[in-house]
Each structure stands twice: as C-alpha cells, then as structure tokens.
Amino acid sequence: MKVSAVLASKGNRTFTIEPGALVEAAVATLAANNIGAVIVVAGGGLPTGMLSERDIIRKLASDPSTLERTVDEVMTFPVICGSPDDDVESVLRTMTAERFRHLPVVEGGEIVGMVTIGDLVKAQLAELRGVAANLETRLLES
C-alpha cells in the first residue's frame, strides 16, 4: 500500500505556520483544529520544520516563556518528508526508528498532505482485515 492511498482515504488537509509566528499562535491552531502538529513553512514553500504538542511541552518544561517565543525556536528540524509513492510499511519503519509521529507528504515541490503514524497503522490494519476476509471466503468456497 502506498501513502497516496492513505491520503485518498483521510484527505489531504494540512495546517502550516511560518517560522516567525509566535508559539502561542501555533497552540491556538493546534487546539482549534484538534491536531497534534503543524508544518512549518517559510514563504509557502517546502517544510522547514515541524512543531508538535510534544515540542511545545518539552520546551515549556524548561522555559515558561515558550509561548512568547517564535516557532523556529521550538520546532523540530530538519523535517523528514514523504512522497505519495512511498510504501506505508517502509514509512512506518522510518517513523518508528526516527521517533516522529507526523510526516508531511511532498510532491512536485509542494505539500500535498500529511500522515500520522496512527493513519498508517489504521490503513495497514484495514488492508490486513481485507486480506483475512478474502482468505476466509476462498477457504469457504473450496
């Protein structure tokens, strides 16, 4: 299964923020949209970083003024991006090994979506359930 199939199922809506924006604005975006991360982009281009709830909490633990800082002071970078043609299993291995949960998907020099580790696991489970049902049907027919 390819990442493009996951995006086709879940949609390709993404949320971005500029590196110079305040973390407070990022928190408002996360809360208003019930999401765990935003893609950091400079001038509407390719991702330059990711800002997740975890990034914010970890920084807040040592710096109470984190909400007044700019996104580029708190974000994770460099950001690993995926392609719609990437294999879901391969992407899951990378995300697990590198310990990140959100993957921007880029094609032709622009962001075309974002997948989470949860999206990918859900898609894999659905695919496996389909394979199991197919095998059960074949077994009953023989």
Stockholm file with secondary structure:
# STOCKHOLM 1.0

chainA/1-142         MKVSAVLASKGNRTFTIEPGALVEAAVATLAANNIGAVIVVAGGGLPTGMLSERDIIRKLASDPSTLERTVDEVMTFPVICGSPDDDVESVLRTMTAERFRHLPVVEGGEIVGMVTIGDLVKAQLAELRGVAANLETRLLES
#=GR chainA/1-142 SS CBHHHHHHHHCCCCCEECTTSBHHHHHHHHHHHTCSEEEEESTTSSEEEEEEHHHHHHHHHHCTTGGGSBGGGTCBCSCCCBCTTSBHHHHHHHHHHHTCCEEEEEETTEEEEEEEHHHHHHHHHHHHHHHHHHHHHHHHHC
#=GC SS_cons         CBHHHHHHHHCCCCCEECTTSBHHHHHHHHHHHTCSEEEEESTTSSEEEEEEHHHHHHHHHHCTTGGGSBGGGTCBCSCCCBCTTSBHHHHHHHHHHHTCCEEEEEETTEEEEEEEHHHHHHHHHHHHHHHHHHHHHHHHHC
//
